[in-house]
Amino acid sequence: MREKNKTLVTPEGYRLTFRERESVEVKLNIPKDVLEHLQEIANKKDISVESVLKFFIGQGLRKESSVNFVKESALKRLKSRKVSSKAADVDLAA
């Protein structure tokens, strides 16, 4: 998979780069009223329902996962990227 990078410049001048990860399609049946509620949230935030779902899934995983699993996963992603030899250790403590 070719890595796609998206860069956003904030009003303060910070550059944020988003790197897409490999994904798979999932079919999910949810109650109609839940979907309507998700759509309301998406409309308020001006994002897609898919983005709202991804956010809540990620939030739930971080809450349920142990700190070490999350830290190891993040370090694995960081190490898979090209890093300069001067890169310092990253402390992911929140």
C-alpha positions as CSV (number, residue, x, y, z in Angstrom):
1,M,0.0,0.0,0.0
2,R,1.3,3.4,-0.9
3,E,1.4,5.7,2.1
4,K,-0.8,8.8,1.6
5,N,0.2,11.9,3.7
6,K,-2.2,14.8,4.3
7,T,-0.8,18.0,5.7
8,L,-2.9,20.6,7.4
9,V,-1.6,24.0,8.5
10,T,-3.4,25.4,11.6
11,P,-4.3,29.1,12.0
12,E,-1.4,29.3,14.4
13,G,1.0,28.1,11.7
14,Y,1.6,24.5,13.0
15,R,1.9,21.8,10.3
16,L,0.0,18.6,11.1
17,T,0.7,15.6,8.9
18,F,-1.8,12.7,8.9
19,R,-0.6,9.3,7.6
20,E,-3.2,6.8,6.5
21,R,-2.9,3.3,7.7
22,E,-3.9,0.1,6.0
23,S,-7.6,-0.6,6.5
24,V,-10.3,-3.1,5.8
25,E,-14.0,-2.6,5.1
26,V,-16.4,-3.8,7.8
27,K,-20.2,-4.1,7.4
28,L,-22.0,-3.2,10.6
29,N,-25.7,-3.3,11.5
30,I,-26.7,-0.7,14.1
31,P,-30.1,0.5,15.3
32,K,-31.6,3.3,13.2
33,D,-31.9,5.7,16.2
34,V,-28.2,5.2,16.9
35,L,-27.3,6.0,13.3
36,E,-29.5,9.1,13.5
37,H,-27.7,10.2,16.7
38,L,-24.3,9.6,15.0
39,Q,-25.4,11.7,12.0
40,E,-26.4,14.6,14.4
41,I,-22.9,14.5,16.0
42,A,-21.3,14.4,12.5
43,N,-23.3,17.3,11.3
44,K,-22.4,19.4,14.4
45,K,-18.7,18.7,13.8
46,D,-19.0,19.0,10.0
47,I,-17.4,15.5,9.5
48,S,-18.7,12.2,8.2
49,V,-20.5,9.5,10.2
50,E,-17.6,7.2,9.4
51,S,-15.2,9.6,11.1
52,V,-17.4,9.8,14.2
53,L,-17.5,6.0,14.3
54,K,-13.7,5.8,14.0
55,F,-13.3,8.4,16.7
56,F,-15.5,6.5,19.2
57,I,-14.0,3.2,18.4
58,G,-10.5,4.6,18.9
59,Q,-11.5,6.3,22.1
60,G,-13.1,3.0,23.4
61,L,-9.9,1.0,22.5
62,R,-7.7,3.5,24.3
63,K,-10.0,3.3,27.4
64,E,-10.1,-0.5,27.4
65,S,-6.6,-1.2,26.4
66,S,-3.8,-1.3,28.9
67,V,-1.3,1.6,28.8
68,N,1.5,-0.7,27.7
69,F,-0.4,-2.0,24.7
70,V,-1.2,1.5,23.5
71,K,2.4,2.7,24.1
72,E,3.8,-0.4,22.3
73,S,1.5,0.1,19.3
74,A,2.4,3.8,19.0
75,L,6.1,3.1,19.3
76,K,5.8,0.4,16.6
77,R,4.1,3.0,14.2
78,L,6.8,5.6,15.0
79,K,9.6,3.2,14.4
80,S,8.2,2.1,11.1
81,R,8.6,5.7,9.8
82,K,11.9,7.1,8.5
83,V,13.5,8.9,11.4
84,S,16.8,10.9,11.5
85,S,19.7,9.4,13.4
86,K,19.4,12.4,15.9
87,A,15.9,11.4,16.9
88,A,15.4,11.4,20.7
89,D,13.4,8.8,22.7
90,V,9.7,9.5,22.8
91,D,7.9,9.5,26.1
92,L,4.3,8.7,25.4
93,A,3.0,9.1,29.0
94,A,-0.2,11.0,28.9
